[in-house]
Amino acid sequence: MSRKKLAVIFPGIGYHKDKPLLYYATKLVKGAGYDVISIEYHDMPEKIKGNETMMKKAVEIAYAQTEEQLKDVECSEYDDVIFIGKSIGTVVLSKWCASEHEINAKQIWYTPVEATFSFPADNVVAFIGDLDPWSDVDVIKEKAEACGIKLFSYPGGDHSLETGNVSVDIKNIHEVMKITEDFIAGRGVVHGDGGTGS
């Protein structure tokens, strides 16, 4: 009897499921036999970056919309659950998973923000760019280490893990997806040439 597997994709604001990190991660989980649900946000506030009040408001809105979209989903019916988030989506998924529903899910965090670490989480792999303007990257690294979360950091990477050098970006996304694939499959996660793991 085959295992039932579910992957839920939590986008960022403006970084939707068709952008590279989430697009390829979705292809990986589909290829691994997961049912996939892609959360979509709407009517989000503007001018969030650097504004803690607006960030909290955005998380509340995104969280409420996530609750609505997942209200009929019984994660307990699945043998294997994985949550994949980008930016603000990592906050929503960690809150939804840990605080509200106590779901034992693997979590993949692409460019988490500081608020993501407000909720207990384990079985997580995370990725950040050293020049991410949405986060204090040193704080992210400290929080990841304190929580025992494997964090891969990409020199020159912005909030999309992009450096402006197409060749470097392609190499980095290849590495990120290889790490993602290994994590999905339950294989050991190691860092490659582009990112530095901690």
N, C-alpha and C positions, 0 to 999 in steps of 0.2 A: 504494500500500500504506500503510495507516494505521500510525502510530507506536504502539508498545506503551508504556503509561504506568502507573506504579505510585505510589500514595501510601500511606504508612504513618503511622498516627496513634498517638502515644505520650502517654497521658494523664498527669495528675498523680495524686497520692494524694487520692482524694475528688473530684477534678475529672475526671469520666469523659467519654466521647464524646458524651453527650447534654447536657452543659453548653454554654452559648452559644458560647464561642470555638471549641471543637472541633466542635460541631454544625454551625455555619455554615461553618467551614472545610471540613468533610467534604462538605457540599452543593456547595461551590465546586469541589472537585477532582472529584467525581462528575460535575458538570455539564460539566467540561472533558475528560471522557472517561478519567479515571484509574480503574484498578482500585484498590480501597481495602481495606487490611487495618487493623483496629483492634486494637492490643495491649491486653490486659487483665491487670491485676495482682491478686494475691490474697495473703492472709495477710501483709500488710505490717505492720511495727512501728508502734507508736503513739508519741506524744510526740517527734516528729522535729524540729519547729521549734526552732531555736536549739541543737540538740544535734548536733554534728559527727559523733560516733561513730554515732549512730542514723541520721543522714542517709547516711553511708557504707554502713551495713548495708542501708538501704532501697534504695539504688542497686544494690548487689550482688544483692539479691533480684529487683528489677525487671529488671535486666540478664539474669540467668539465665532468668527467665520469658520475656523477649523472645527470647533465643537459641532457646528451645524452640519458641516460636510461629512463628519465622521460619526454622527449620532447613531447611524444604523450599522456601524461596523463593529463586530465583536472580535477584537484582537485575540481574545482567549481561545477562539476557535482555530487559530493558526498555530502550527508547530514552530514556526520561525518568523519573527517580525523584525524588520529593519526600518529605521527612520533616517531619512537623508535630508539635511537642511542646508540652506544658504543664508548667511547673514542673519536678519531678523527671524528667519525661519528656524534657525538653530535655537533661538530663545523659546519660540512657540513649541517646538517639538520637545525640548527638554522639560518645559513646564508641563506640557500635556502628558508626557510619558511618565515623569517621575512624581510630580506633585499630585496630579489629579487621578490618574488611572493606574499607577503602579504597574506599568507594563514592563516586562522583561524583554526589552528590544535592544538590538545593536543600534548604535547611533553613529552617523557620519556627519561631521560638522565642517562645511566649507565656509571659511572666513567668519568664524563666530565673533560676536561682540561680547563686551564684558558682562552684560546681563545674562548671557547664556550660562554662566557659571554660578548663577544664583540658586540652581536646583541640583540636588544630588544626581550623579550619573556615573555609571560604569559601562564597560564594554564600548568605549568611544574611541574613534580616531578623528583627528582634526587637522585642518590645513589653514595656514595664514600667510599673507604676504608681509614682508618686513616693512613695506611702506604703505600699509593699509591705512587710509585716512579716516576710517570709521572707528578705529580702535586704538587704544594705547597698547601697542604690540608687546612692550615689555611686561605690562600688567597681564595680558593674555598668556604670555609664556609662563609667568609666575603662577597664575591661577591653574593652568594646565598641569604644571609640575606638582603643585600642592594637591591636586585632585587625582594624580596618577593617570592623567590622560595623555596619550601619545599624540604629540603635536608636531606637524611638519611645517617648517618655516622656509619661505622662498625669497631669496635676496632680490630686492628691487620689485617685488610683487605688490600690486595694488589690491583693491577690494574685490577684484575679479581674478586675482593671482596673475595678472598680466604685467609685463615689464615694459612693453613698448617695442621689444625686439621679437619679431614673429618667430624666428627660429628657436629662441629661448623659450617662448611661450608654448610652442608645440612640444618641445622636449619636456617642459614642466607638466603640461596636462597629460602627456603620455605617462609620466611617472606617477602623477596623482591618481590616474585611472588604474594603473597597475597595483598601487597600494590599496585603492578602493576595491578592486577585484579580489585581491588576496584577503582583505578583511571580510568581504561578503562571503567568501568561501570558507572562512574560518582558518585560513592559513596564517602563519606568523607574519607580522608586519615589520618590514625593514625599510630603511630609507635608502634612496638612490643617490645619484650624483647631484640633482638640482636642489632638492630640499634637504634641510638638516633636521633630523628627528631629535626630539627630547623626551 
